[in-house]
Amino acid sequence: MTYVIGAIAGLIFGGAAGQLKNFLIWQKYLKAHAAENSGTDSLGGLYARSFISYAVNILVLAAAFFMREVMPFDGIAFLIGTAVGLTIMNKVLALGQKKQEDRRKEQG
């Protein structure tokens, strides 16, 4: 049972960190990019945000790794759940962006 609780706690921790990361790093950029439909002039911003996003993922996973001994449940399940939560939130962001682009194309 401690594995299940650890995995659920990791999913919550990773999902919250992923949602916060996506909100703070990507939402403003994606809205500006969609409004302007800019090309190569925003490529530097894209690379910088991607680098920051990867760094945040590493920091969140490092925090989960170091917290594993303090948690009252299985630390490895918590770490795996955190990684899965981060991944799911990135996929949710991509899916939401795709839906917004499809809606814009339908409107004209």
PyMOL CGO cylinders between C-alpha atoms (Angstrom):
from pymol import cmd
from pymol.cgo import CYLINDER

trace = [
    CYLINDER, 0.00, 0.00, 0.00, 2.92, 2.36, 0.61, 0.3, 1, 1, 1, 1, 1, 1,
    CYLINDER, 2.92, 2.36, 0.61, 3.87, 1.99, -3.06, 0.3, 1, 1, 1, 1, 1, 1,
    CYLINDER, 3.87, 1.99, -3.06, 0.43, 3.15, -4.19, 0.3, 1, 1, 1, 1, 1, 1,
    CYLINDER, 0.43, 3.15, -4.19, 0.38, 6.08, -1.78, 0.3, 1, 1, 1, 1, 1, 1,
    CYLINDER, 0.38, 6.08, -1.78, 3.91, 7.06, -2.84, 0.3, 1, 1, 1, 1, 1, 1,
    CYLINDER, 3.91, 7.06, -2.84, 2.98, 6.92, -6.51, 0.3, 1, 1, 1, 1, 1, 1,
    CYLINDER, 2.98, 6.92, -6.51, -0.18, 8.98, -5.98, 0.3, 1, 1, 1, 1, 1, 1,
    CYLINDER, -0.18, 8.98, -5.98, 1.74, 11.55, -3.93, 0.3, 1, 1, 1, 1, 1, 1,
    CYLINDER, 1.74, 11.55, -3.93, 4.37, 11.70, -6.67, 0.3, 1, 1, 1, 1, 1, 1,
    CYLINDER, 4.37, 11.70, -6.67, 1.71, 12.18, -9.34, 0.3, 1, 1, 1, 1, 1, 1,
    CYLINDER, 1.71, 12.18, -9.34, 0.24, 15.04, -7.35, 0.3, 1, 1, 1, 1, 1, 1,
    CYLINDER, 0.24, 15.04, -7.35, 3.64, 16.63, -6.70, 0.3, 1, 1, 1, 1, 1, 1,
    CYLINDER, 3.64, 16.63, -6.70, 4.81, 16.22, -10.30, 0.3, 1, 1, 1, 1, 1, 1,
    CYLINDER, 4.81, 16.22, -10.30, 1.48, 17.32, -11.72, 0.3, 1, 1, 1, 1, 1, 1,
    CYLINDER, 1.48, 17.32, -11.72, 1.38, 20.45, -9.58, 0.3, 1, 1, 1, 1, 1, 1,
    CYLINDER, 1.38, 20.45, -9.58, 4.98, 21.32, -10.42, 0.3, 1, 1, 1, 1, 1, 1,
    CYLINDER, 4.98, 21.32, -10.42, 4.34, 20.64, -14.12, 0.3, 1, 1, 1, 1, 1, 1,
    CYLINDER, 4.34, 20.64, -14.12, 1.20, 22.77, -14.16, 0.3, 1, 1, 1, 1, 1, 1,
    CYLINDER, 1.20, 22.77, -14.16, 2.96, 25.62, -12.40, 0.3, 1, 1, 1, 1, 1, 1,
    CYLINDER, 2.96, 25.62, -12.40, 5.93, 25.33, -14.77, 0.3, 1, 1, 1, 1, 1, 1,
    CYLINDER, 5.93, 25.33, -14.77, 3.70, 25.33, -17.83, 0.3, 1, 1, 1, 1, 1, 1,
    CYLINDER, 3.70, 25.33, -17.83, 1.71, 28.28, -16.53, 0.3, 1, 1, 1, 1, 1, 1,
    CYLINDER, 1.71, 28.28, -16.53, 4.73, 30.41, -15.62, 0.3, 1, 1, 1, 1, 1, 1,
    CYLINDER, 4.73, 30.41, -15.62, 7.05, 29.50, -18.50, 0.3, 1, 1, 1, 1, 1, 1,
    CYLINDER, 7.05, 29.50, -18.50, 4.93, 28.58, -21.49, 0.3, 1, 1, 1, 1, 1, 1,
    CYLINDER, 4.93, 28.58, -21.49, 1.46, 30.17, -21.39, 0.3, 1, 1, 1, 1, 1, 1,
    CYLINDER, 1.46, 30.17, -21.39, 2.52, 33.76, -22.02, 0.3, 1, 1, 1, 1, 1, 1,
    CYLINDER, 2.52, 33.76, -22.02, 4.89, 32.72, -24.80, 0.3, 1, 1, 1, 1, 1, 1,
    CYLINDER, 4.89, 32.72, -24.80, 2.31, 30.51, -26.50, 0.3, 1, 1, 1, 1, 1, 1,
    CYLINDER, 2.31, 30.51, -26.50, -0.38, 33.20, -26.40, 0.3, 1, 1, 1, 1, 1, 1,
    CYLINDER, -0.38, 33.20, -26.40, 2.00, 35.82, -27.82, 0.3, 1, 1, 1, 1, 1, 1,
    CYLINDER, 2.00, 35.82, -27.82, 3.23, 33.39, -30.48, 0.3, 1, 1, 1, 1, 1, 1,
    CYLINDER, 3.23, 33.39, -30.48, -0.31, 32.49, -31.52, 0.3, 1, 1, 1, 1, 1, 1,
    CYLINDER, -0.31, 32.49, -31.52, -1.37, 36.15, -31.72, 0.3, 1, 1, 1, 1, 1, 1,
    CYLINDER, -1.37, 36.15, -31.72, 1.65, 37.28, -33.73, 0.3, 1, 1, 1, 1, 1, 1,
    CYLINDER, 1.65, 37.28, -33.73, 2.26, 34.04, -35.61, 0.3, 1, 1, 1, 1, 1, 1,
    CYLINDER, 2.26, 34.04, -35.61, 5.94, 34.98, -35.46, 0.3, 1, 1, 1, 1, 1, 1,
    CYLINDER, 5.94, 34.98, -35.46, 8.68, 32.91, -36.97, 0.3, 1, 1, 1, 1, 1, 1,
    CYLINDER, 8.68, 32.91, -36.97, 12.41, 32.93, -36.47, 0.3, 1, 1, 1, 1, 1, 1,
    CYLINDER, 12.41, 32.93, -36.47, 12.49, 36.16, -34.44, 0.3, 1, 1, 1, 1, 1, 1,
    CYLINDER, 12.49, 36.16, -34.44, 11.06, 34.30, -31.45, 0.3, 1, 1, 1, 1, 1, 1,
    CYLINDER, 11.06, 34.30, -31.45, 13.34, 31.28, -31.84, 0.3, 1, 1, 1, 1, 1, 1,
    CYLINDER, 13.34, 31.28, -31.84, 15.72, 32.53, -29.14, 0.3, 1, 1, 1, 1, 1, 1,
    CYLINDER, 15.72, 32.53, -29.14, 12.83, 32.84, -26.70, 0.3, 1, 1, 1, 1, 1, 1,
    CYLINDER, 12.83, 32.84, -26.70, 11.72, 29.33, -27.53, 0.3, 1, 1, 1, 1, 1, 1,
    CYLINDER, 11.72, 29.33, -27.53, 15.19, 27.91, -26.89, 0.3, 1, 1, 1, 1, 1, 1,
    CYLINDER, 15.19, 27.91, -26.89, 15.54, 29.84, -23.63, 0.3, 1, 1, 1, 1, 1, 1,
    CYLINDER, 15.54, 29.84, -23.63, 12.15, 28.66, -22.38, 0.3, 1, 1, 1, 1, 1, 1,
    CYLINDER, 12.15, 28.66, -22.38, 12.94, 25.08, -23.38, 0.3, 1, 1, 1, 1, 1, 1,
    CYLINDER, 12.94, 25.08, -23.38, 16.21, 25.20, -21.47, 0.3, 1, 1, 1, 1, 1, 1,
    CYLINDER, 16.21, 25.20, -21.47, 14.48, 26.67, -18.41, 0.3, 1, 1, 1, 1, 1, 1,
    CYLINDER, 14.48, 26.67, -18.41, 11.76, 24.03, -18.68, 0.3, 1, 1, 1, 1, 1, 1,
    CYLINDER, 11.76, 24.03, -18.68, 14.32, 21.21, -18.70, 0.3, 1, 1, 1, 1, 1, 1,
    CYLINDER, 14.32, 21.21, -18.70, 16.16, 22.79, -15.77, 0.3, 1, 1, 1, 1, 1, 1,
    CYLINDER, 16.16, 22.79, -15.77, 12.92, 23.01, -13.78, 0.3, 1, 1, 1, 1, 1, 1,
    CYLINDER, 12.92, 23.01, -13.78, 12.19, 19.34, -14.55, 0.3, 1, 1, 1, 1, 1, 1,
    CYLINDER, 12.19, 19.34, -14.55, 15.63, 18.38, -13.26, 0.3, 1, 1, 1, 1, 1, 1,
    CYLINDER, 15.63, 18.38, -13.26, 15.19, 20.49, -10.12, 0.3, 1, 1, 1, 1, 1, 1,
    CYLINDER, 15.19, 20.49, -10.12, 11.76, 19.00, -9.38, 0.3, 1, 1, 1, 1, 1, 1,
    CYLINDER, 11.76, 19.00, -9.38, 13.09, 15.47, -9.85, 0.3, 1, 1, 1, 1, 1, 1,
    CYLINDER, 13.09, 15.47, -9.85, 16.11, 16.27, -7.68, 0.3, 1, 1, 1, 1, 1, 1,
    CYLINDER, 16.11, 16.27, -7.68, 13.78, 17.62, -4.97, 0.3, 1, 1, 1, 1, 1, 1,
    CYLINDER, 13.78, 17.62, -4.97, 11.71, 14.43, -5.17, 0.3, 1, 1, 1, 1, 1, 1,
    CYLINDER, 11.71, 14.43, -5.17, 14.90, 12.36, -4.98, 0.3, 1, 1, 1, 1, 1, 1,
    CYLINDER, 14.90, 12.36, -4.98, 16.14, 14.12, -1.87, 0.3, 1, 1, 1, 1, 1, 1,
    CYLINDER, 16.14, 14.12, -1.87, 12.70, 14.08, -0.22, 0.3, 1, 1, 1, 1, 1, 1,
    CYLINDER, 12.70, 14.08, -0.22, 12.32, 10.32, -0.69, 0.3, 1, 1, 1, 1, 1, 1,
    CYLINDER, 12.32, 10.32, -0.69, 13.97, 9.50, 2.65, 0.3, 1, 1, 1, 1, 1, 1,
    CYLINDER, 13.97, 9.50, 2.65, 11.76, 11.96, 4.54, 0.3, 1, 1, 1, 1, 1, 1,
    CYLINDER, 11.76, 11.96, 4.54, 8.45, 10.74, 3.12, 0.3, 1, 1, 1, 1, 1, 1,
    CYLINDER, 8.45, 10.74, 3.12, 6.43, 8.22, 5.17, 0.3, 1, 1, 1, 1, 1, 1,
    CYLINDER, 6.43, 8.22, 5.17, 5.80, 6.14, 2.03, 0.3, 1, 1, 1, 1, 1, 1,
    CYLINDER, 5.80, 6.14, 2.03, 7.94, 4.49, -0.63, 0.3, 1, 1, 1, 1, 1, 1,
    CYLINDER, 7.94, 4.49, -0.63, 10.40, 7.04, -2.01, 0.3, 1, 1, 1, 1, 1, 1,
    CYLINDER, 10.40, 7.04, -2.01, 11.08, 5.32, -5.32, 0.3, 1, 1, 1, 1, 1, 1,
    CYLINDER, 11.08, 5.32, -5.32, 7.36, 5.17, -6.12, 0.3, 1, 1, 1, 1, 1, 1,
    CYLINDER, 7.36, 5.17, -6.12, 7.18, 8.87, -5.22, 0.3, 1, 1, 1, 1, 1, 1,
    CYLINDER, 7.18, 8.87, -5.22, 10.06, 9.63, -7.60, 0.3, 1, 1, 1, 1, 1, 1,
    CYLINDER, 10.06, 9.63, -7.60, 8.49, 7.64, -10.44, 0.3, 1, 1, 1, 1, 1, 1,
    CYLINDER, 8.49, 7.64, -10.44, 5.11, 9.27, -9.82, 0.3, 1, 1, 1, 1, 1, 1,
    CYLINDER, 5.11, 9.27, -9.82, 6.74, 12.70, -9.93, 0.3, 1, 1, 1, 1, 1, 1,
    CYLINDER, 6.74, 12.70, -9.93, 8.34, 11.94, -13.29, 0.3, 1, 1, 1, 1, 1, 1,
    CYLINDER, 8.34, 11.94, -13.29, 5.04, 10.64, -14.67, 0.3, 1, 1, 1, 1, 1, 1,
    CYLINDER, 5.04, 10.64, -14.67, 3.20, 13.71, -13.34, 0.3, 1, 1, 1, 1, 1, 1,
    CYLINDER, 3.20, 13.71, -13.34, 5.66, 16.07, -15.05, 0.3, 1, 1, 1, 1, 1, 1,
    CYLINDER, 5.66, 16.07, -15.05, 5.33, 14.17, -18.32, 0.3, 1, 1, 1, 1, 1, 1,
    CYLINDER, 5.33, 14.17, -18.32, 1.54, 14.13, -18.19, 0.3, 1, 1, 1, 1, 1, 1,
    CYLINDER, 1.54, 14.13, -18.19, 1.39, 17.88, -17.63, 0.3, 1, 1, 1, 1, 1, 1,
    CYLINDER, 1.39, 17.88, -17.63, 3.66, 18.50, -20.64, 0.3, 1, 1, 1, 1, 1, 1,
    CYLINDER, 3.66, 18.50, -20.64, 1.36, 16.37, -22.78, 0.3, 1, 1, 1, 1, 1, 1,
    CYLINDER, 1.36, 16.37, -22.78, -1.70, 18.21, -21.45, 0.3, 1, 1, 1, 1, 1, 1,
    CYLINDER, -1.70, 18.21, -21.45, -0.09, 21.53, -22.43, 0.3, 1, 1, 1, 1, 1, 1,
    CYLINDER, -0.09, 21.53, -22.43, 0.67, 20.25, -25.93, 0.3, 1, 1, 1, 1, 1, 1,
    CYLINDER, 0.67, 20.25, -25.93, -2.86, 18.91, -26.35, 0.3, 1, 1, 1, 1, 1, 1,
    CYLINDER, -2.86, 18.91, -26.35, -4.37, 22.20, -25.18, 0.3, 1, 1, 1, 1, 1, 1,
    CYLINDER, -4.37, 22.20, -25.18, -2.20, 24.15, -27.59, 0.3, 1, 1, 1, 1, 1, 1,
    CYLINDER, -2.20, 24.15, -27.59, -3.22, 21.87, -30.46, 0.3, 1, 1, 1, 1, 1, 1,
    CYLINDER, -3.22, 21.87, -30.46, -6.91, 22.38, -29.66, 0.3, 1, 1, 1, 1, 1, 1,
    CYLINDER, -6.91, 22.38, -29.66, -6.45, 26.16, -29.59, 0.3, 1, 1, 1, 1, 1, 1,
    CYLINDER, -6.45, 26.16, -29.59, -4.71, 26.10, -32.97, 0.3, 1, 1, 1, 1, 1, 1,
    CYLINDER, -4.71, 26.10, -32.97, -7.47, 23.93, -34.45, 0.3, 1, 1, 1, 1, 1, 1,
    CYLINDER, -7.47, 23.93, -34.45, -10.12, 26.34, -33.11, 0.3, 1, 1, 1, 1, 1, 1,
    CYLINDER, -10.12, 26.34, -33.11, -8.29, 29.31, -34.65, 0.3, 1, 1, 1, 1, 1, 1,
    CYLINDER, -8.29, 29.31, -34.65, -8.08, 27.55, -38.02, 0.3, 1, 1, 1, 1, 1, 1,
    CYLINDER, -8.08, 27.55, -38.02, -11.83, 26.80, -37.95, 0.3, 1, 1, 1, 1, 1, 1,
    CYLINDER, -11.83, 26.80, -37.95, -12.67, 30.44, -37.17, 0.3, 1, 1, 1, 1, 1, 1,
    CYLINDER, -12.67, 30.44, -37.17, -10.73, 31.62, -40.15, 0.3, 1, 1, 1, 1, 1, 1,
]
cmd.load_cgo(trace, "trace")
